[in-house]
Each structure stands twice: as C-alpha cells, then as structure tokens.
Amino acid sequence: MLYTPRATAKRMAALPGAAFVSQPRHVGNAELGLIGATSTLDVTQPCPSFLIEHDRGLVLFDAGFDPRGLDDMAAYYPEISKALPMAGNRDLGIDRQLDGLGYRPSQISYVIPSHLHFDHAGGLYLFPDSTFLMGSGEMAFALQAHDKPQAGFFRVEDLLPTRHFDWIETAHDFDLFGDGSVVLLFSPGHTPGSLALFVRLPNQNIILSGDVCHFPLEVDMGIIATSSFSPSYATFALRRLRMISKAWDARIWIQHEEDHWNEWPHAPEYID
C-alpha cells in the first residue's frame, strides 16, 4: 500500500558488524550474468544493523552475526566460512554496539530481521523482551531449509532460542507506528519472507534493502543477479523498491555494498 508519509522518526544509527571479506565481484556486465565481463575484484561486504529512534520506541533492523562467534568466525561457522571468509571481533556484536549508544537490548521495542540468514539473525536471541516482526513464511522456511537452496545460510541454532518470543508475521507492507515514518515493505524473493524497511527521517528518506539486492547495478537495471529463493519474485521486489524510492524520494541503501556503507555516518554518529 502506497501513500504519502506524514511523520518522521527522530534519527537512525548505522551499526557496524562483522563482514564477508575477499568476496569476488565481477565488474561490468558479468555482475548481471551477461556476456562481456571486464574484470573481477575482491571486495568487502559489510553486514550492518540499524537502530531507529522514534518517539514511540526503539526499532532494530537486523541483528548481525551471533556475537558469541565473532572472535573466531572460521571456527564458529566452519563450513560456510570456507566459501565465505568472514572477519570480525566481539566488539562488533549487536549488544556491544547498542551499549556504545547507551542502550540495553531490553530497551528495544521492536526487532525486524530483514530475513533469517545467519548474518542477519545471529543476535536475535538477545532480545527476549522485544516484539519481533517478520515476513510471512520466513520462519517456517528457515527451519525446514536443510534440503533447499541456500540451506547453509539458515542456522537453526540462531532461531530455536527465539521460539517463545513475541513474533508477528506480515504478508503485506506494514506501517509500524501508523504515521508513515517506519514502514515494513514485504519483499519476498531472496527468501520467502524478505523485508525491506522505509525510514522517513527529518532530513532524508532511506530504504534499508536487507538482501533484496546486493549491487548498485541491480538497482540501476532492475535485474537480480544474486542467489534467491525465487528469481521472479526477487526481480519484482527489486523493481517495486525502485518505484517506491522514486515515489517517496528515498535512497536505497544496499546493506552489503561497501560504497554505500562509506557514504553515510556510522555509530556513534547518527543520521537524521
């Protein structure tokens, strides 16, 4: 549902987390799976979380890797780290990142995982007092994904501790505070319940894309190149975000894109 946003959140903090390192990235048409690649670069892919301050509560979008594994990520994620090298340290855990801003996990009103892959859901267990909002079908798929593509990106160990938490599923867009300032955008494709988040701030509007897209060229051309549960749904979700970004004058923040990470202030600074 599209409408004209009316109010704003107070401010937002971008919280650094661990990162995927030495990831091959094709430059040129190969990034979109087309003929005519020019070269390949090794890049770092950040895995941030975001804290949004609103008059009616604190909102956390994504919770990063499990903080307990950050000092030795190769040992904690032995199989997947062979294909996806990672780098981090314990201070990059979501709990310590919040502490650096003066907040405790118990003060977070809402936790919104963009999806339940391990680099977004590893810290969810730290928020038993929060209300969780999730895209419809995501949890069921994650818990039964052992024989499906992307199975290795879901860790049951991340999710079982949250089974008695207050979870709410949505299969539609959802205006969290009813004022247009923080709007969940149901964006299935990368996973069945993927979400993006529109945030209206006093001086700018931002769409946190989760993993709806991974590269600027995907946004520029409206074509998904990266792994997805449903390529057709993923393409629809991406093109819808492009349309919303124009309609609401919002910039799309590609969360795993290093250049985007470097464009905005990071905690302890705020974005407003």
C-alpha positions, 0 to 999 in steps of 0.5 A: 500500500502506497501513500504519502508519509506524514511523520518522521522518526527522530534519527537512525544509527548505522551499526557496524558488524562483522563482514564477508571479506575477499568476496569476488565481484565481477565488474561490468556486465558479468555482475548481471550474468551477461556476456562481456565481463571486464574484470573481477575484484575482491571486495568487502561486504559489510553486514550492518544493523540499524537502530531507529529512534522514534518517539514511540520506541526503539526499532532494530533492523537486523541483528548481525552475526551471533556475537558469541562467534565473532572472535573466531568466525572460521571456527564458529561457522566452519563450513560456510566460512570456507566459501565465505571468509568472514572477519570480525571481533566481539566488539562488533556484536549487536549488544556491544554496539547498542551499549556504545549508544547507551542502550540495553537490548531490553530497551528495544521495542521492536526487532525486524530481521530483514530475513533469517540468514545467519548474518542477519539473525545471529543476535536475535536471541538477545532480545527476549523482551522485544516484539519481533516482526517478520515476513510471512513464511520466513520462519517456517522456511528457515527451519525446514531449509536443510534440503533447499537452496541456500540451506547453509545460510539458515542456522537453526541454532540462531532461531530455536532460542527465539521460539517463545518470543513475541513474533508477528508475521506480515504478508503485506507492507506494514506501517509500524507506528501508523504515521508513515515514518517506519514502514515494513515493505514485504519483499519476498524473493531472496527468501520467502519472507524478505523485508525491506524497511522505509525510514522517513527521517527529518532530513532524508528518506532511506530504504534499508534493502536487507538482501533484496539486492546486493549491487548498485547495478541491480538497482540501476537495471532492475535485474537480480543477479544474486542467489534467491529463493525465487528469481521472479519474485526477487526481480519484482521486489527489486523493481517495486523498491525502485518505484517506491524510492522514486515515489517517496524520494528515498535512497536505497541503501544496499546493506552489503555494498561497501560504497554505500556503507562509506557514504553515510555516518556510522555509530556513534554518529547518527543520521537524521 
